[in-house]
């Protein structure tokens, strides 16, 4: 026996390694997608990915003995895989095709495969086969490009992963151009297994699509999962720290905001205001809770408009609201003056109802509960005294500073 028969040519060895690598990656991705369900299109993408890669690989085995197998099976897998990939991306993006469009796509695939069979068995027309396959794939490339461009605009959080998928597909296409040219010029049959540059670039395209494509689509899923977790975290933060009716901070959120103010530098003293809607129970009992909710939202909007940078507005519960004013004394006086003209009876009351409020001085490191209690006592004392009860004369309107001194006295 000739000893040289035990040695394998470098080209054959390279082809064997390529087949094993690509097949292993495809099988691995199929196993992962079936064993670890994920978003819609996950399994369809794995099937399409495997079909495209194996179809391209089979398509390179184009010798006179394997031409029919290469054309029909290779192109069949390639075209079916392209359809599955586009469908997978559409389902992943939340835009699955209608049933009629899906049936039309299956019919178009069947017609193309029948045409390829006729152009191979009845008459050998490589140029027409190439044009037919290229046209079918071009339609899918345009569809995928439009889908990705739309997703890039609508979902910027997934932009990098979508760009990575596009880059992998574009690189795969570029690497197969030399081999495609050899098919058109009729040189592929003679150099089907030769280590030529077109063949080596085509082999690299298989590895790019199989390994790079798998990583790119996995990255797309991970980015989407990470974005959904981020959004869910924001929603939980909103539920945990915001009042759902008014949008203001709830008790927990207000306390945390006050603690952050304590840790800041700047003014060491602030003014805490406590608000209570006058006759709120009567409003609910006689006009209904819908009107009562409207009153709460109107007061919340008023406080939110009054609060400046560094101030904190919140709702403790019921009709009780808090506003922590942290700016300079002149700024706080102007804010309280604005609130007085909008909330007290006889001074315009543009909200359509009146609100009582009391104030207390609050220093960094102080007790929030104690300050709230002090402001509550001032507010209920003013309610009991019915201050102010009617619209005063302009000459008798007390200054805001006097109002604050009265509130904390």
C-alpha positions in Angstrom: 0.0 0.0 0.0 1.2 3.4 -0.9 2.1 5.3 2.4 1.1 8.6 0.8 -2.5 7.4 0.8 -2.6 7.8 4.6 -1.9 11.5 4.3 -4.6 14.0 3.8 -4.2 17.1 1.6 -4.2 20.5 3.3 -7.3 21.4 1.3 -9.2 18.3 2.4 -8.1 18.9 6.0 -9.2 22.5 5.9 -12.6 21.5 4.4 -13.1 18.8 7.1 -12.3 21.2 9.9 -14.6 23.8 8.4 -17.5 21.3 8.0 -17.0 20.1 11.6 -16.8 23.7 13.0 -19.8 25.0 11.2 -21.9 21.9 11.8 -21.0 22.0 15.5 -22.0 25.7 15.9 -25.3 25.1 14.1 -26.2 22.1 16.2 -25.1 23.9 19.3 -27.4 26.9 18.5 -30.3 24.7 17.7 -29.9 22.9 21.0 -29.6 26.1 23.0 -32.7 27.7 21.4 -34.8 24.6 22.0 -33.5 24.1 25.5 -33.6 27.8 26.5 -36.8 29.4 25.1 -36.5 33.2 24.7 -38.3 35.9 22.7 -40.4 35.2 19.6 -38.3 34.3 16.6 -35.5 32.7 18.7 -36.0 29.2 17.4 -36.9 30.3 13.9 -33.7 32.3 13.7 -31.7 29.2 14.8 -33.3 27.1 12.1 -32.8 29.8 9.5 -29.2 30.4 10.6 -28.4 26.7 10.3 -30.1 26.4 6.9 -28.3 29.4 5.4 -24.8 28.3 6.7 -25.2 24.6 5.6 -26.8 25.7 2.3 -23.8 27.9 1.5 -21.5 25.1 2.5 -23.2 22.5 0.3 -23.3 25.0 -2.5 -19.5 25.0 -2.6 -19.4 21.3 -3.5 -20.2 22.0 -7.1 -18.4 19.3 -9.2 -19.9 17.6 -12.2 -20.9 14.7 -10.0 -22.5 16.8 -7.2 -24.0 19.6 -9.3 -27.6 18.5 -8.9 -27.2 18.1 -5.1 -25.3 21.3 -4.8 -27.9 23.3 -6.8 -31.1 21.9 -5.3 -30.2 21.1 -1.8 -27.7 23.9 -1.2 -29.8 26.6 -2.8 -33.0 25.2 -1.2 -31.5 25.4 2.2 -30.1 28.9 1.5 -33.4 30.3 0.3 -35.5 28.6 3.0 -33.0 29.8 5.6 -33.2 33.4 4.3 -37.0 33.3 4.6 -36.7 32.0 8.1 -34.2 34.6 9.2 -36.4 37.5 7.9 -39.4 35.9 9.6 -37.4 35.5 12.8 -36.3 39.2 12.9 -39.9 40.3 12.2 -41.3 38.2 15.0 -38.5 39.4 17.3 -39.3 43.0 16.5 -43.0 42.4 17.1 -44.1 42.7 13.4 -45.0 39.1 12.3 -46.4 38.8 8.8 -50.0 38.1 8.2 -51.1 34.6 7.4 -51.8 35.4 3.8 -48.3 37.0 3.4 -46.7 34.0 5.0 -48.5 31.6 2.6 -47.5 33.7 -0.4 -43.9 33.5 0.8 -44.0 29.7 1.0 -45.5 29.6 -2.5 -42.8 31.9 -3.9 -40.1 29.7 -2.3 -41.7 26.6 -3.9 -41.8 28.3 -7.3 -38.2 29.3 -7.2 -37.1 25.7 -6.2 -39.1 24.3 -9.1 -37.5 26.8 -11.5 -34.0 25.9 -10.2 -34.8 22.2 -10.8 -35.8 22.9 -14.4 -32.7 25.1 -15.0 -30.5 22.2 -13.7 -32.2 19.0 -14.9 -33.8 20.1 -18.2 -31.1 22.5 -19.3 -27.9 23.7 -17.5 -28.3 27.5 -17.1 -25.9 28.6 -14.4 -26.4 32.3 -15.2 -30.2 32.1 -14.9 -29.9 30.1 -11.7 -27.7 32.8 -10.2 -30.0 35.6 -11.3 -33.0 33.7 -9.8 -31.3 33.0 -6.5 -29.8 36.5 -6.3 -33.2 38.1 -6.9 -34.9 36.0 -4.2 -32.2 36.9 -1.7 -32.2 40.5 -2.7 -35.9 40.8 -1.8 -35.2 39.4 1.6 -32.1 41.6 2.1 -34.1 44.7 1.4 -36.9 43.6 3.7 -34.4 42.9 6.5 -32.6 46.3 5.9 -35.9 48.2 6.1 -36.8 46.3 9.3 -33.5 47.0 10.9 -33.5 50.7 10.0 -37.0 51.1 11.5 -35.9 49.4 14.7 -32.8 51.6 14.9 -35.1 54.6 14.9 -37.7 53.2 17.3 -35.5 51.3 19.7 -32.2 53.1 20.2 -31.3 50.9 23.1 -30.9 48.0 20.7 -29.1 50.0 18.0 -25.6 48.6 18.7 -26.8 45.0 18.5 -28.8 45.6 15.3 -25.7 47.3 13.7 -23.7 44.2 14.7 -26.1 41.9 13.0 -26.1 44.1 9.9 -22.3 44.1 9.9 -22.1 40.3 10.1 -24.5 39.9 7.2 -22.7 42.5 5.1 -19.3 41.0 5.8 -20.6 37.5 4.8 -21.9 38.9 1.6 -18.6 40.7 0.7 -16.6 37.5 1.4 -18.7 35.5 -1.0 -18.4 37.9 -3.9 -15.2 36.4 -5.4 -16.6 32.9 -5.3 -19.9 34.1 -6.9 -17.8 35.6 -9.7 -16.2 32.3 -10.4 -19.6 30.7 -10.6 -20.6 33.2 -13.3 -17.4 32.7 -15.3 -17.5 28.9 -15.1 -14.3 28.4 -13.2 -15.8 26.9 -10.0 -16.1 23.3 -11.3 -12.4 23.1 -11.9 -11.3 24.8 -8.7 -14.0 23.5 -6.4 -11.6 22.2 -3.7 -8.5 24.1 -4.6 -7.1 26.5 -1.9 -7.7 29.6 -4.0 -8.4 33.0 -2.7 -12.2 32.9 -3.6 -12.5 29.5 -1.8 -10.6 30.7 1.2 -12.7 33.8 1.5 -15.9 31.7 1.1 -14.7 29.4 3.9 -14.1 32.5 6.1 -17.7 33.7 5.3 -19.0 30.4 6.6 -17.2 30.9 9.9 -18.3 34.6 10.0 -21.9 33.8 9.5 -22.0 30.7 11.8 -20.0 32.0 14.7 -20.4 35.8 14.3 -24.1 35.5 13.4 -24.8 33.4 16.4 -23.0 35.9 18.7 -24.7 38.9 17.0 -28.3 37.5 17.5 -27.5 36.4 21.0 -26.2 40.0 21.7 -29.5 41.4 20.3 -31.5 39.2 22.7 -29.3 40.1 25.7 -29.5 43.8 24.9 -33.3 43.5 24.7 -33.4 41.6 28.0 -31.1 44.2 29.7 -33.3 47.1 28.4 -36.5 45.4 29.7 -34.9 44.9 33.1 -33.9 48.5 33.1 -37.4 49.7 32.2 -38.9 47.3 34.8 -36.5 48.6 37.4 -37.6 52.2 36.6 -41.3 51.1 36.9 -40.6 49.5 40.2 -38.8 52.6 41.4 -41.8 54.7 40.3 -44.2 52.4 42.1 -42.1 52.4 45.2 -41.4 56.1 45.4 -44.1 57.9 43.5 -47.8 58.4 44.3 -49.7 56.9 41.3 -52.5 59.4 41.4 -50.6 62.7 41.5 -47.1 61.7 40.3 -45.6 63.3 43.4 -43.2 61.5 45.7 -44.9 59.3 48.3 -43.8 59.1 51.9 -40.9 56.8 51.2 -39.7 58.9 48.2 -40.1 62.1 50.2 -38.0 60.8 53.0 -35.3 59.6 50.7 -35.2 63.0 48.9 -35.0 64.7 52.3 -32.1 62.5 53.2 -30.3 63.4 50.0 -30.8 67.1 50.8 -29.3 66.4 54.3 -26.2 65.1 52.6 -25.7 68.1 50.3 -23.8 71.3 50.9 -25.4 74.8 50.8 -28.3 76.3 52.8 -28.4 74.5 56.1 -32.0 75.5 56.8 -35.2 74.9 54.8 -38.9 75.5 55.2 -41.3 72.6 55.4 -45.0 73.3 54.3 -47.8 70.9 55.1 -51.0 71.2 53.0 -54.6 70.0 53.6 -57.6 70.5 51.3 -60.4 72.3 53.2 -63.6 70.2 53.4 -62.1 67.3 51.4 -64.3 64.7 53.0 -67.4 66.7 52.1 -66.2 66.9 48.5 -65.8 63.1 48.3 -69.2 62.5 50.0 -71.3 64.9 48.0 -69.5 65.3 44.7 -67.8 61.9 44.4 -64.3 60.5 44.6 -63.7 61.4 41.0 -64.0 65.1 41.8 -61.9 64.5 44.9 -59.2 62.9 42.8 -59.3 65.9 40.5 -58.7 68.2 43.5 -55.8 66.1 44.6 -54.2 66.2 41.1 -54.8 70.0 40.8 -53.1 70.6 44.2 -50.2 68.3 43.2 -49.7 70.2 39.9 -49.7 73.5 41.9 -47.0 72.3 44.2 -45.0 70.8 41.4 -45.1 74.2 39.6 -44.0 76.0 42.8 -41.1 73.7 43.5 -37.8 74.9 42.1 -34.5 73.1 41.8 -33.6 71.4 45.1 -37.2 71.6 46.4 -39.1 68.5 47.2 -42.9 68.0 46.8 -44.8 64.9 48.0 -48.0 63.4 49.1 -48.1 61.7 52.5 -51.6 60.2 51.9 -55.2 61.3 51.8 -55.3 65.0 51.2 -52.1 65.8 53.0 -49.2 67.1 51.0 -45.6 68.3 51.8 -43.4 70.8 50.2 -39.8 71.3 51.3 -38.4 74.6 50.2 -34.6 74.7 50.2 -33.7 77.9 48.5 -32.7 81.3 49.9 -35.1 83.2 52.2 -36.2 85.7 49.5 -37.0 82.8 47.1 -39.0 81.0 49.7 -41.0 84.1 50.5 -41.9 84.5 46.8 -42.9 80.9 46.6 -45.2 81.1 49.7 -46.7 84.3 48.4 -47.6 82.6 45.2 -49.1 79.7 47.0 -51.1 82.0 49.3 -52.8 83.8 46.4 -53.7 80.4 44.8 -54.9 78.4 47.8 -56.4 80.7 50.4 -60.1 81.6 50.4 -60.9 85.1 49.2 -57.6 85.6 47.4 -58.8 84.3 44.0 -58.6 80.5 44.6 -58.1 79.7 40.9 -58.0 76.0 41.7 -61.7 76.1 42.6 -61.2 75.0 46.2 -59.3 76.3 49.2 -56.3 74.7 50.9 -54.8 75.3 54.4 -51.2 75.0 55.1 -48.7 75.5 57.9 -44.9 76.0 57.9 -42.1 74.9 60.1 -38.4 75.5 59.9 -36.3 72.4 59.1 -32.5 72.1 59.5 -30.2 69.5 58.1 -30.0 66.5 60.4 -33.3 67.4 62.0 -36.3 65.0 62.4 -38.7 65.1 59.5 -41.5 63.7 61.6 -41.1 66.4 64.2 -41.1 69.1 61.5 -44.3 67.7 60.0 -45.9 67.6 63.4 -45.0 71.3 64.0 -46.3 72.3 60.6 -49.5 70.3 61.2 -50.1 72.2 64.5 -49.7 75.5 62.8 -52.0 74.5 59.9 -54.8 73.3 62.2 -54.4 76.4 64.4 -54.9 78.5 61.3 -57.9 76.4 60.3 -59.4 76.8 63.7 -58.9 80.6 63.5 -60.2 80.6 59.9 -57.3 82.6 58.6 -57.9 84.3 56.2 -61.7 84.1 56.0 -62.4 86.7 53.4 -60.6 88.7 50.8 -58.7 91.4 52.8 -58.2 95.0 51.6 -55.0 95.6 49.8 -53.7 97.8 52.6 -54.3 95.0 55.1 -52.7 92.1 53.1 -49.9 90.8 55.3 -46.5 90.3 53.8 -45.2 86.9 53.1 -42.5 87.2 55.7 -45.1 88.0 58.3 -47.2 85.0 57.2 -44.1 82.7 57.7 -43.4 84.2 61.1 -47.1 83.6 62.0 -46.9 80.0 60.7 -43.9 79.1 62.8 -44.8 81.1 65.9 
